Amino acid sequence: MNTLSVIGGRVLQEDLTLEFLDVLIDVERGLILEVGESLRGDEEIDARGGLVIPGLVNAHTHMAMTLLRGYSDDKPLEEWLKEDIWPIESHLTPEDVYIGSQLALVELIKSGTTTFCDMYFHMSEVARATESSGMRAVLGQGVVTVGKNENDAYLDAEKGLKFAEEYSGFASGRIKTAFMPHSMNTVDLEYFEEHIPRARDLGIPIHLHTNETLEDVEKTIKMHGMRPIELASEYNILSSGDFAAHCVHVDSNEIDILVDKGIGVVHCPASNMKLASGIAPIQKLQNAGVTIGLGTDGAASNNDLDLFGEMRDAAMVGKLSAKSASAVNATSVFSMATVGGANILDIPAGRIEPGWVADLAVLDLEAAHLTPMRKCVNLLVYAARGSDVIHTICDGKVLMKDREVLTLDESKVIESARVCANDLSERVRKRG
């Protein structure tokens, strides 16, 4: 057995207390073997002066949109999509998506994220990039049928199912898949009716955007006489094990549906604020018993993938929305970014315990903005930054050591992305 030990650090316990402990890892199986004192492995990671936490889970992303960072800002969602994002996305090649995904992977690793969920296109390229990075992921081909002819629409839905089936278990099991229709308003009901049961037969969960804007909700009511989550329930589009992103404008009946059906919600506060989509009623969802994860959305609408910043945003805007300083507290937000997201994605992560996957991040506590440390979880949510991460471990493998990414060549990835983004903009300019 090949073992790795993370030694000398303060380890965040399930009850959110800290203890000076070592973490012993089975590298081949990617599992935590033991958490205790004086544990030595074949290899060691020095965590002295650091804080060992579960690797963060970014439960909703569009990875290759790193190439679109800063391309269009300060516009509402519908205008942003139709005028800028969809036109430039039509020019993206598989190689663009690969390079943009690599850039995202570097950003995630450097900020302590070990698992992400991605919905985009050319997803085989995202899978290829993820495999080489060593990260863990749930991937799905985004399906859009509205505005396409019947043949193209059907092929798009088929492509989504085919990818989910073929890439499930890819990268030695680090990659899981889901069927990912974009939203209730961008996929025609007939494709939901045909392809959702087929996804169920394959044991593949469903992930989509829903109730992101008031316009989104009003459009669904106008077309179907029901709100989006009510419509999804009526047609059995969402059920236990499925999860939805945003859920900004949900009413009490829709919250009851989410609870009754066991549907997880991925909160994306920064994107929702930037696009002025609204503020999700997170405290109400928590009170009702909805499992909540945290996502950054894409870098075009965030504009970074730092889940520490997302935690701070979630806590701050949650309090503002609930008009209570005690709402959406630090403990609940940290849970969203770890075990909450892991539960939604059905991964045994988010805790540092024997038998759980060895997905860890180590933060350097020797910084002015992290001093003094009174309550650890509060510090993580309100003060910590992705740049505080010094080591990142996923599936028992060291992805970053002493702030150096080991699985990807960071400087080459950044340069390739810079060239690719410039080339993409030039293609758009020339072709319109």
N, C-alpha and C positions, 0 to 999 in steps of 0.2 A: 504494500500500500504506500502510495506517495502522499505525504502530508504537508500541509502549510499551517503555520501558526502565526496569529496576529498577537504580538506580545506587548505587555507593558502599558496598554491604554486603559482609559476609563470606558467601560462598556455600558451602553444604555440597556437597562433591563426592561422586561415587559411592563413592569409597574412604573417605568420611567425614572427609576432611581439609577445611580451610578455606582459601579464597583470597579476597582482595579483588578481586572481579570484577563486571562489569555483566551483566545478562541482557536481551537484546533479543527482543521478542515481536512476532509478526505478529497483530494484534488481530483481523482478519477471520477468519483460519483458526484462531485460538486455539492457535498452536503457538510453541514456542521456536525462534527463528531462529539465535541465536548466544549463546555465553557467553564473554566475554572482556573486554578492557580498552578503556576510552574508547568505549563503545557508546552512542550517543545516539538516542533515538526522537522521534517527533512529540510524545509525552507522556512524562513522567518521574515515577517514584515514588522518593522519597529514602529509601534504606535505610541511610544512614550511621549508624554506631553500632548497626546491627542485624545479625541473622543471617537469611539467606535459606534456607529449607528447602522441600522439596516440600510441597504441600498434603496434609493428612492425609486418610486414607480410613477412614470409619466404616462397616464392612462388614456391620453388622446393627443395625437400629434399628426402633422403632415410634414414628414421629415425633409423632403426635398425642397420645401418652400423656404429653406435657408437661402436658396439662390434668389428668392424674391424679397429678402429682407430689405426694407426701405424702398421698395419699388413703388408702392402706393400707400400713403398714409393719410390720416385725417379725413376719412370718408366713411359714411355708414355702410353696413354690410352689403345691401343690394347693389348700391352704386359701385362700391369697391370691387365686388365680384364681376359685375357685368361690364364695367368700363375698363378695368385694368387686369384683374387676376385671371379670369377665364380666357381673355384674348392672349395673354402671354403664355399661359399654361398650354395652349394649343400648339405652341412651338417647342415644347419640351421633348427631348429625345430620351430614349432609355439611358444613354450615357450621361445626360444631364441629371437625371434622377439618381443615378449611381453616385455621381460626384456630390450632388447636394445632400444625399443621405450620409455619405462619408463625413461631410462637414458637420452635420447634425450629430452624428455619433461621437465625434471628437468633443463637441460641446457638451453632450450628455455625460460622457465619461469623466470629463474634467470637473463637472459639477455634482458628481456623486450619484447620478442616476444609473441604475443597472438594468431596468426593465422599461420598455415603452410599448405603446400600442399605436400603430400607424395605419392610416387610411389614405391611400393616394392611388396612383396608377403606375404602370411599368413596375409592378410590385416584385417581380422576380429580381430586379436590380436592387431593390431595398433589401430583399432577403440575402442576396449575394454580399452586399456591403455589411449587413448585420453579422453574417457568418464569420467574416474575417475580423470583425471588431471584438468578438467574444461576448457581446451583449445578449440579453434575453428580450424577446419581443412577441407580441401578438400582432399579426399582419393581416391586412385584407385589401383586396382590390376595390376601390371606390366605384360604385355602380350608379350611373346616371342614365335615365332613359328618356326624360322629357326633352323635346326638341330634336329628337333623332327619328329617322324612319324606322319602320317596324323591324326590319332585318338588323340594323345596327343596334337598336335598343335590346333586342333579344340576345345578340352576340355579346353585348356588354354585361348583361346579367349572367350569361353562361361563363364568361371570362372570370367573373367574380367567384362563382362556384368552383370552377376548375382550379383556380389558384389556391383557394382554401383547401381543396382536397389534395392537391399535389404537394403543397409545401407544409402541410401539417406534420410536425416532428422534424422539420429540416434543421440543419446545423446541430446535429447530435441531440435533438430534442429541445434545444433552446428556443426554437421558433414554434409557436402555435399560430393558428389561423382563425379567422372569423369571416362570415359573410357580411359585407358592409355596404348595403344600399345607402346612398348619401343622405337622403331625408324623405319624409313623407310627401314633400312637394316636388322632388326632383326624380322620383321613380313612380311610374304608373302602377296602379293597384294590381293590374293583371300580372305584373312580374313579381310582385310580392306574393300573390296567390299561388303562382307556380313554383317559385324558387325557394321561398321560406320552408315549405314542407320538405323539399329536397335537402336543404341545409340541415334541418332537424334529423333526417334519416342518416346523415353523415356524422351527426353528433357535433356539429359546428355551431357556435353561438352567433348571435346577431348583434351588430353594432351600427348605430346610425346617429345623425344629428337630429335633434327635435326641439321644438318650442324655443328656438334660439332668439327670435325677434317677434314683436307684436305682429308684424306683417306676415311672418311665417304662420302664426296661429290664425290670423284673420283669413288668410288665403285658404287654409284647410277647411275652416268653417264654411266659407263661401262655396267651396267645391263639393264638400261632403256632408255638411250639416253637423259636423263634430269637430272637436279640438284634436290636435295631432295624436296625443297619447290615447285619447278615447278611440280614435280611428285605428290606431295600432292594436289596441286591445280587441276591438270588434273583429278585426281580420286576423287575430292571433299572430301578429307580426312581431310582437315582443312578449317573451315569457321568461320563466325562471332561468337564470344563467346568462341572459342577454343584458346589454348595457347601452345607455344612451348618453350622448354628449350634450352639454349646455343646460337644457331644461330650465331656462331662465323664466319663461312666462308659463308657469303651471298653476292650475287652480286646485282646490281641495279635492275634487273628484279625481283629477289626474294623479295627485299624490297618493290617494288611496289605491289607485290602480298599480302604481309603482310598488307600493308596499305589498299588496295582495299577490302580485305576480312575481315578486322577488327580483325586480329589475334594478340594476345598479345605475347610478348617475355619476358622470364625470364632470366635475366643476372646472370651468376654464375662466377664472375671473379677469385676468389681464386682457385677454382677447375680447371678452364681453364688454369690458370698460372701454377699451380703445375704439371698438366699432360702435360704441353707444347702443349696444344691443339690450342692455338692462342688467339688473342684478338678480341673480338666482336666489330664491328664498331658502338658503342653506339651513338656517336654524329650524325652519318649519320642516324641512326634509329630514333633518337629524331627529327632531322630536317625534316624527312619524315612524322612524325606524328604517329609513332608506339607507342602504350602503352607499357611501360617497367616496369617490376617488378624486384625484386632482390631475389636471392636464394643462399643458401650456398652449394647446392648439398649435398652429403653424407659426414660424418665425416672421411671416409677412404680416401677422396681426397681433404680435406680442410685444417686442420683436426679438426675444431671446428664448432659450430653452432651459433657463435656470429655475429649477423647481423650488429652490429656497425663496427666490423672489415671488414665486407663485403662492407659496404658503403665506408669506406676509400679506400679499394682496387679498387672499381669501379671508384671512382673519380681519383685516381692516374693513374691507367692503361688507363683510358679513355683519359686523357690528353696526355699521352705518345703516344697512338695510333694515336690521331688526330694531334699530334705535335703542340699542343696549350694549354697553361696554363689556358685558359678560357673555354676550352671544358669540358663537363660533370661536370658542376659546382655543388657546394654543394646543392643548392636548388633542382636541378633536381634529384640528387642522393637520397636525403631524401624523395622526392616524390616517387621514385621507391620503397623504403622500407616501405612506408605507403600506401598512396592512390593509387599509381600505381599498387602495388600488390593486393590491395583490389578490384580495378576495374577489374583486370584480373580474379580474383576468384569470381567476382560478389557478393561481400559482402559490405554492407554499413558501412565500417570502414575506418580508416585513417584520420578522422577529429574529433575534439572535439566540437561538435555542437549538439543542441537538435534534437532528432529523430534518431541520428546515434547510432550504437551499442556502449555500454559502455566498450570499450577495450582500456585500458590506461596503461602507465608505468610512474613511477616517478623516476627521477634521482637525486642523491645527488650531488649538485653543490659545496660542500665544499671539494674540492680536488685540489692539486697543479696543476695537468694537465688540470684542467678546469678553471684555473684562469690566467688572467682576462677573463671575458665573454663580448666580444664585439658584435659579431653577432652570435646569438644563433644557427642558422642552421649550420653555419660553424663549430662551436664548436662540435656539435653533429656528424658531418661527419668526421672531421679531428682529433678530440682529444678524444671524449667520448669512453668508453668501456662498454661492457656488465656488468662488475662488478660494474659500477656506479649505476645500477638500485637498488632501495630499495623497491619499491612496484610494483606489477603487478596485474592488474585487467582485467578480461575477462568476457564478457556477464553479467556485473554487479556484478560478484563474485570476492572476493579477493583471488588470487592464491598465492601471496607472500606478506608478510608484514614484514617490517624491515629486509629484506633479508632472511627471513625464509619461505620456501615453505610450504604452508598449506594443499595442496591437495594431496601431495605425501610425503612419508617419505624419505627424501633425503639420509640419511646415509644408510638406508636399501637398497634403489635403487642402490647406488654406490657399496655396498658390493655384492649384487646379481649380478650386471653386471660384477664385477671383477671375481667372481667365474665362471660365465657363459662364459666369454671370455676365461678364462684359460681352462675350460672344452672343449670348442669348438676347441681350438688349439690342445688339446690332442686327440680329436676324429679325426681330420684331420691327425695328425701324425700317428695314429694307422691304419687308414683305407686307407690313401693315397688319 
